[in-house]
Amino acid sequence: MEVIIRADSSAASLVAADIVATLVTRNPRAVLGLATGNTPLLLYRELIRRHREEGLDFSKVTTFNLDEYRGLPHDHPCSYHRFMWEKLFDHLNVPPPRVHVPDGMAEDVPEACEAYERAIVDAGGIDLQLLGIGTNGHIGFNEPSSSLASRTRIKTLSRNTIAANAGFFGGESRVPRHVITMGVGTIMDSRRCLLMAFGEDKASAVAQMVEGPVSARLPASVLQLHPRTYVILDEAAASRLELGDYYRWVYEHKPAWQAGAGRGK
Ligand code: PGA
């Protein structure tokens, strides 16, 4: 893991934007794994700015989102389809046929999940998967106890996650109980992962993910086994890391030849 700690979520999101922009510039046909939630919003805003003002081109990019609520029509205000179009796709030039979000309305869920996995393989695999982390350590909607080898499938949300998302729906009772999510194994197949976490609420999950044991109890901890994962944090989310000073030291002393990670190279 490459742990990058910046002062606040704005600075951290710029580092993430540099990584995405570098990838898309070098490989215009890049396959991006995308996430919803509050965490990537500043990153998406910055990508939109670079598209508009600097000509960052997404016309050949393919995208796959992590997850979607079961039973919400695509135009439902809380669906992740709607989220992605409003927050990102309406403002970039990704051709709609290249956009993939799991279909929460699929009649045959197992078949839809297998088709999603096949579509990722057919696109050549995910080059960079964006991730957030739940306060319970989930990635995507892979709740604690998810198999670390799991593939795209239906999951039942934990009470913790339902409570965390209740605000969007106007009450816990309105949050769907089921979701379709890429599996932990699907995420691990990505060539690179980029997980962002901001705020004190995430500090405990982040510390367990980076420095705790690898365990299905905290699915994000499996990223310790991923060969190329960036973990980009603000100071608050990093506040419980025992080795925080070392991660800062490493970032400050990156060899000049080592391209990437927020150096605009
Ligand atoms: P958030 O959600 O970005 O809204 O904090 C992250 C997650 O639950 O994975």
Residues whose N, C-alpha, C, O or C-beta is under 5 A from the ligand:
A	BS01	PGA	T36 G37 N38 T39 G132 I133 G134 H138 G140
